[in-house]
Amino acid sequence: MMKRVLGRVDPRAVLKHRRVRDYVLMTLGVVITAWALDAFLIPNKLAAGGVSGLATVFYYVIRDATDGAILLPVGVQMLVMNVGLLAVAIRVRGWRYGAKTIYGMVALSVAIDVLAPFTPHLAAHDQLLAVLYGGALTGIGMGLVFKARGNTGGTDIIAQLLSDKVNLSVGQLMLLADAVVTGAAALAFGPDLALYGAVAVFINGSVIDVVQQGLTVDKAAYVISAQSQRIADAILNGLGRGATGLAGRGLYSGEEREVVFTVVSRKELDALKAIVHAVDPAAFLIISDVHEALGEGFKEIGV
């Protein structure tokens, strides 16, 4: 039973209940990410942004400069970089970075070096396949880590530290950090491999969004009409979907008008358009994407 505070579920109890699930998701995500880096990105000299990309650049630059006499494993480099960044972050902002950040940083670094000897070099002669598979799989892995409310350190720590000092958002600073890594890759590996790495960054980010938010399969609709009640009845009885009336006022006409809001599946969209047009051909209909709809008639809100 969840603890209740004044008749409501205690949020702290809910988050505590999810702790084991979060660490299982993080571990799975870390393993997938590490395997994808070892199989597709690192051996193909694809620096897909972040600390892992920078460590990949250093690995090959040092190896080539010493004719293979000195090999600095990518995982070890990442751990050293992340520990340094974390130390600075703690000094500047205090102990706001919790156990999940430390676990993610250490686990990913260790997993990369432990799995490397057992992971085959895949897509060795096809950089595009390496980018597609590597970017997608690392996106799945990192998406699971973020879904568990964890992270693996790296550029997000840099971005958070700099966001207070420059007039840029955390997201913009992370993109800037990835651009710096891409520039370093261009100097070390040439512009072609650097561009492939940038594509991997884009794919990675897109897949992370899909893992966290889900595929866009539902649609939200706002209907502005003088026949709002008839349209709402048609949606309730014809489509079997719920609808909500929102108070609205036309700023040009000054008239009070109810706005009908509803969420439907993609396959029900044409039926909704037909219903609205049949009731009021002059209605104004706005349709937008919904990443995830939770509640009655859709997926349950999982705890």
Backbone torsions as a table, in degrees:
resi	resn	phi	psi	omega
1	MET	NA	135.7	177.0
2	MET	-77.2	144.3	174.7
3	LYS	-66.7	146.4	178.6
4	ARG	-121.9	139.6	177.9
5	VAL	-116.5	115.6	-179.4
6	LEU	53.5	42.9	176.7
7	GLY	84.0	-0.8	-178.9
8	ARG	-116.4	157.4	178.5
9	VAL	-67.5	133.2	177.8
10	ASP	-74.5	116.0	-178.8
11	PRO	-58.2	-33.7	-179.8
12	ARG	-64.7	-37.1	178.2
13	ALA	-67.4	-36.9	178.7
14	VAL	-63.9	-46.1	-178.6
15	LEU	-66.2	-37.3	177.8
16	LYS	-64.8	-37.6	179.4
17	HIS	-63.0	-28.2	-176.9
18	ARG	-90.0	-0.2	-170.8
19	ARG	-61.5	-47.3	-179.6
20	VAL	-62.8	-44.5	178.7
21	ARG	-59.1	-39.6	-179.7
22	ASP	-63.5	-44.0	-178.6
23	TYR	-70.1	-32.2	175.7
24	VAL	-65.5	-45.5	178.5
25	LEU	-62.1	-43.4	179.8
26	MET	-61.6	-44.0	-179.4
27	THR	-62.4	-45.4	177.9
28	LEU	-61.4	-44.5	179.6
29	GLY	-63.3	-40.0	179.4
30	VAL	-64.2	-43.0	-179.6
31	VAL	-64.1	-44.3	178.8
32	ILE	-62.0	-45.6	-179.5
33	THR	-62.3	-46.6	-179.1
34	ALA	-62.3	-43.1	-179.5
35	TRP	-63.9	-42.4	179.5
36	ALA	-64.1	-40.7	177.1
37	LEU	-62.4	-44.6	-178.1
38	ASP	-70.2	-32.1	-175.0
39	ALA	-87.5	-37.8	-169.6
40	PHE	-117.7	-42.7	-168.7
41	LEU	-90.6	-56.7	-175.4
42	ILE	-61.7	-49.3	-178.2
43	PRO	-68.1	-19.6	178.4
44	ASN	-96.4	11.1	178.0
45	LYS	58.2	42.1	179.2
46	LEU	-106.4	106.5	-179.5
47	ALA	-89.9	94.9	-174.4
48	ALA	-87.9	51.5	175.7
49	GLY	70.3	174.9	175.2
50	GLY	67.6	-171.7	-179.8
51	VAL	-65.2	-36.5	179.6
52	SER	-64.3	-39.1	177.6
53	GLY	-65.8	-42.6	178.9
54	LEU	-65.0	-40.5	178.2
55	ALA	-64.9	-35.0	176.7
56	THR	-63.5	-43.3	178.4
57	VAL	-61.5	-48.9	-179.3
58	PHE	-62.0	-38.9	-178.5
59	TYR	-57.4	-48.8	-176.5
60	TYR	-76.2	-35.8	178.7
61	VAL	-62.6	-46.3	-179.7
62	ILE	-68.9	-40.3	179.4
63	ARG	-62.3	-44.5	-178.9
64	ASP	-70.9	-35.7	-178.8
65	ALA	-69.1	-27.0	-178.0
66	THR	-108.1	12.2	-178.0
67	ASP	54.3	37.5	176.4
68	GLY	82.8	2.2	-179.0
69	ALA	-70.7	-31.2	179.8
70	ILE	-119.5	121.8	177.1
71	LEU	-122.5	116.3	177.2
72	LEU	-102.8	105.2	-178.2
73	PRO	-54.1	141.8	-177.8
74	VAL	-60.1	-42.1	-179.3
75	GLY	-61.8	-42.1	178.8
76	VAL	-63.7	-43.7	177.9
77	GLN	-59.7	-45.0	-179.8
78	MET	-61.1	-40.9	-179.3
79	LEU	-64.5	-43.4	179.6
80	VAL	-63.1	-45.6	179.7
81	MET	-61.8	-45.6	-176.9
82	ASN	-67.7	-38.4	177.9
83	VAL	-62.9	-42.6	177.4
84	GLY	-61.5	-45.4	179.1
85	LEU	-64.0	-41.3	-179.3
86	LEU	-65.1	-39.3	178.9
87	ALA	-61.7	-43.3	178.2
88	VAL	-65.2	-42.1	-178.9
89	ALA	-62.6	-42.6	179.4
90	ILE	-65.0	-39.2	179.8
91	ARG	-65.7	-38.0	-177.0
92	VAL	-80.9	-43.4	-170.8
93	ARG	-114.7	-2.1	-179.1
94	GLY	83.7	-171.3	-174.3
95	TRP	-83.0	57.4	178.2
96	ARG	-90.0	-13.6	178.1
97	TYR	-91.4	114.5	-171.3
98	GLY	-88.0	-166.7	-175.7
99	ALA	-63.4	-32.2	-178.1
100	LYS	-66.1	-36.9	177.7
101	THR	-64.6	-46.6	179.9
102	ILE	-63.5	-43.8	178.8
103	TYR	-61.0	-45.8	-179.5
104	GLY	-62.6	-42.7	179.4
105	MET	-61.5	-51.1	-176.4
106	VAL	-68.7	-44.6	-176.3
107	ALA	-62.1	-43.6	-179.1
108	LEU	-66.5	-43.7	179.6
109	SER	-61.1	-45.8	-179.9
110	VAL	-66.0	-43.7	-177.6
111	ALA	-62.2	-38.7	-179.7
112	ILE	-61.4	-46.7	-177.4
113	ASP	-76.4	-31.7	179.5
114	VAL	-72.1	-40.6	-177.4
115	LEU	-80.4	-21.3	-174.7
116	ALA	-53.1	-47.4	-178.3
117	PRO	-65.8	-20.7	-175.3
118	PHE	-104.7	-0.3	-176.0
119	THR	-101.1	126.0	179.2
120	PRO	-71.3	151.8	175.7
121	HIS	-82.7	107.7	-174.6
122	LEU	-102.7	154.0	-180.0
123	ALA	53.8	41.3	-176.1
124	ALA	-64.3	-28.3	-176.0
125	HIS	-111.9	14.6	179.0
126	ASP	-142.3	94.5	-176.5
127	GLN	-62.2	-34.0	-178.4
128	LEU	-65.6	-43.7	177.2
129	LEU	-62.7	-40.2	178.9
130	ALA	-60.9	-41.3	179.2
131	VAL	-65.6	-45.5	-177.1
132	LEU	-65.1	-50.2	-179.3
133	TYR	-68.2	-46.4	-178.5
134	GLY	-62.8	-46.2	179.6
135	GLY	-63.9	-42.0	-178.8
136	ALA	-68.1	-44.8	-177.1
137	LEU	-69.5	-40.9	176.3
138	THR	-65.5	-32.6	176.2
139	GLY	-65.1	-41.0	177.0
140	ILE	-62.9	-46.3	-179.0
141	GLY	-62.4	-48.5	-179.1
142	MET	-69.6	-30.9	176.0
143	GLY	-62.2	-39.5	177.2
144	LEU	-66.2	-38.9	177.8
145	VAL	-62.5	-46.7	-179.4
146	PHE	-68.0	-34.1	178.5
147	LYS	-63.3	-28.7	177.3
148	ALA	-86.4	11.3	179.5
149	ARG	61.7	35.0	176.6
150	GLY	-118.5	-179.9	172.2
151	ASN	-156.9	173.2	-177.8
152	THR	-115.5	22.1	178.3
153	GLY	75.6	-151.0	175.0
154	GLY	83.5	-137.2	-170.9
155	THR	-64.6	-26.1	-180.0
156	ASP	-68.6	-30.6	175.3
157	ILE	-67.2	-43.8	178.3
158	ILE	-59.5	-45.9	-178.0
159	ALA	-62.6	-41.7	-179.5
160	GLN	-66.2	-36.2	179.5
161	LEU	-69.3	-37.4	-175.4
162	LEU	-86.2	-18.4	-173.9
163	SER	-62.5	-27.4	179.3
164	ASP	-79.1	-17.2	-172.8
165	LYS	-105.1	-18.6	179.2
166	VAL	-126.4	159.5	-176.7
167	ASN	-87.2	56.2	178.5
168	LEU	-137.2	149.7	178.6
169	SER	-77.4	168.6	178.0
170	VAL	-61.5	-42.2	179.4
171	GLY	-62.2	-42.3	179.2
172	GLN	-65.6	-38.6	179.4
173	LEU	-68.3	-35.2	176.9
174	MET	-65.8	-40.0	175.9
175	LEU	-63.9	-39.3	178.8
176	LEU	-64.5	-41.6	177.8
177	ALA	-62.7	-41.6	177.2
178	ASP	-64.6	-35.3	178.0
179	ALA	-65.2	-38.0	177.1
180	VAL	-63.3	-42.6	178.3
181	VAL	-63.9	-40.6	177.7
182	THR	-62.6	-39.0	176.7
183	GLY	-63.8	-41.7	176.9
184	ALA	-63.5	-38.5	177.7
185	ALA	-65.3	-36.7	178.8
186	ALA	-64.1	-38.9	178.2
187	LEU	-69.5	-36.3	-175.5
188	ALA	-85.3	-40.2	-172.0
189	PHE	-113.8	-9.7	-176.8
190	GLY	101.5	160.4	-174.8
191	PRO	-66.4	-30.6	-177.5
192	ASP	-64.6	-51.6	-179.6
193	LEU	-66.0	-33.3	178.1
194	ALA	-64.8	-40.1	179.2
195	LEU	-66.8	-40.5	175.4
196	TYR	-59.3	-40.9	178.0
197	GLY	-62.2	-40.0	178.4
198	ALA	-64.6	-37.2	176.9
199	VAL	-64.4	-39.9	177.8
200	ALA	-61.4	-37.6	177.0
201	VAL	-61.0	-44.2	-179.6
202	PHE	-63.9	-45.8	-180.0
203	ILE	-63.2	-43.1	179.1
204	ASN	-56.6	-48.5	-179.3
205	GLY	-64.1	-39.0	-179.7
206	SER	-66.1	-42.2	-179.4
207	VAL	-69.3	-37.2	176.0
208	ILE	-56.6	-44.0	179.1
209	ASP	-61.3	-40.8	-179.8
210	VAL	-65.2	-43.4	-179.1
211	VAL	-63.6	-41.2	-176.9
212	GLN	-78.3	-39.4	-171.8
213	GLN	-104.7	-17.2	-177.0
214	GLY	87.2	166.1	177.5
215	LEU	-73.6	150.4	178.7
216	THR	-80.2	96.3	-177.6
217	VAL	-119.5	-12.2	-179.6
218	ASP	-114.4	159.7	-177.8
219	LYS	-128.4	137.6	173.4
220	ALA	-99.9	136.9	-177.8
221	ALA	-128.8	136.2	173.5
222	TYR	-115.9	126.2	-179.1
223	VAL	-117.7	121.0	178.2
224	ILE	-109.2	114.8	-173.8
225	SER	-156.5	153.4	173.2
226	ALA	-74.3	-14.0	179.3
227	GLN	-107.6	42.0	-173.1
228	SER	-62.3	-38.1	-178.8
229	GLN	-67.4	-41.1	178.2
230	ARG	-65.6	-39.4	178.1
231	ILE	-65.6	-42.8	178.9
232	ALA	-62.1	-43.0	178.4
233	ASP	-61.3	-40.5	179.7
234	ALA	-65.5	-37.7	178.1
235	ILE	-67.4	-44.0	-178.3
236	LEU	-66.0	-44.1	-174.1
237	ASN	-93.0	-33.5	-178.1
238	GLY	-84.0	-45.3	-179.8
239	LEU	-93.1	-20.8	-176.4
240	GLY	73.3	23.2	178.9
241	ARG	-107.5	154.7	176.2
242	GLY	-77.9	161.2	178.0
243	ALA	-146.8	152.0	-179.7
244	THR	-127.6	135.2	176.6
245	GLY	-92.7	124.0	179.3
246	LEU	-109.3	134.9	179.5
247	ALA	-70.5	129.8	179.6
248	GLY	-139.6	162.3	177.9
249	ARG	-144.4	126.8	177.6
250	GLY	-69.8	120.4	-176.6
251	LEU	-72.6	-24.1	177.7
252	TYR	-81.8	-47.3	-177.4
253	SER	-86.1	-25.4	-176.3
254	GLY	78.9	4.3	-177.3
255	GLU	-82.3	139.9	173.5
256	GLU	-76.2	133.8	-178.4
257	ARG	-148.6	135.9	179.6
258	GLU	-81.8	134.2	177.4
259	VAL	-102.3	126.9	179.4
260	VAL	-90.8	124.6	178.5
261	PHE	-114.6	133.2	177.6
262	THR	-150.6	159.8	176.0
263	VAL	-123.5	129.4	-178.9
264	VAL	-130.6	163.1	175.0
265	SER	-76.8	164.9	-177.6
266	ARG	-60.9	-36.9	-177.6
267	LYS	-73.2	-16.6	179.3
268	GLU	-92.5	-1.4	-173.2
269	LEU	-65.5	-43.9	-179.9
270	ASP	-63.1	-38.2	178.0
271	ALA	-64.5	-39.2	177.8
272	LEU	-62.7	-45.0	178.7
273	LYS	-60.2	-41.4	-179.3
274	ALA	-65.3	-40.8	179.7
275	ILE	-63.1	-48.2	-178.2
276	VAL	-61.8	-43.9	-178.8
277	HIS	-65.4	-38.5	-179.2
278	ALA	-66.5	-37.9	-178.5
279	VAL	-78.6	-44.8	-176.9
280	ASP	-148.9	96.0	179.8
281	PRO	-60.5	-20.0	-178.7
282	ALA	-92.4	5.3	-178.5
283	ALA	-66.1	153.2	176.2
284	PHE	-105.2	119.8	-174.0
285	LEU	-117.8	125.7	177.9
286	ILE	-115.9	128.7	-178.4
287	ILE	-123.8	132.3	178.8
288	SER	-135.8	160.4	-179.8
289	ASP	-75.4	146.9	174.1
290	VAL	-121.7	120.7	-179.5
291	HIS	-70.6	-36.2	-177.7
292	GLU	-156.9	130.4	176.4
293	ALA	-117.9	122.3	-176.3
294	LEU	-121.4	133.3	179.2
295	GLY	133.5	-168.5	-174.9
296	GLU	-58.4	128.9	-179.5
297	GLY	91.0	-11.3	178.8
298	PHE	-129.6	-152.8	178.8
299	LYS	-72.0	150.6	175.7
300	GLU	-72.5	151.0	176.6
301	ILE	-80.6	100.1	-177.4
302	GLY	-75.3	149.8	177.8
303	VAL	-105.6	NA	NA
